[in-house]
């Protein structure tokens, strides 16, 4: 079993291109089943986070390829765009 706080310390990497997407900022949880539906990734903001809004990606749980000790590998296509 893994705590939510353990998830938030892991880097998120896209296996399609090897890019680091950011870290987990939030979860989408189904209140009926209690299962995680998606993870919400907060990426770096514009100008080193000082100006502009951070990009957010919603990654459905089914797109998670592997959860490792230090990283979570996800599969996102080039068609997926930030919120």
ZIKAZI-V392476 format. One record per pair of residues at least 6 apart in sequence whose C-alpha atoms are under 7 Angstrom apart, sorted by the first residue. I is the first residue (numbers start at 1). J is the second residue. If there is no record, write none. Layout:
<<I,J> <I,J>>
This chain:
<<8,23> <8,24> <10,23> <10,70> <10,71> <10,72> <11,20> <11,22> <11,23> <11,70> <11,71> <11,72> <12,20> <12,21> <12,22> <12,23> <12,71> <12,72> <12,73> <13,19> <13,20> <13,21> <13,71> <13,72> <13,73> <13,74> <14,20> <14,21> <14,73> <14,74> <14,75> <14,76> <15,73> <15,74> <15,75> <16,75> <16,76> <16,77> <21,43> <22,41> <22,42> <22,43> <22,44> <23,41> <23,42> <23,43> <24,39> <24,40> <24,41> <24,42> <25,40> <25,41> <25,42> <26,39> <26,40> <27,36> <27,38> <27,39> <27,40> <28,36> <28,37> <28,38> <28,39> <29,35> <29,36> <29,37> <30,36> <30,37> <36,61> <37,60> <37,61> <38,58> <38,59> <38,60> <38,61> <39,58> <39,59> <39,60> <39,61> <40,56> <40,57> <40,58> <40,59> <41,56> <41,57> <41,58> <42,54> <42,55> <42,56> <42,57> <43,54> <43,55> <43,56> <44,54> <44,55> <45,51> <45,52> <45,53> <45,54> <45,55> <46,52> <46,53> <55,82> <55,83> <56,82> <56,83> <57,82> <57,83> <63,74> <63,75> <64,73> <64,74> <64,75> <65,73> <65,74> <65,75> <66,72> <66,73> <67,73>>
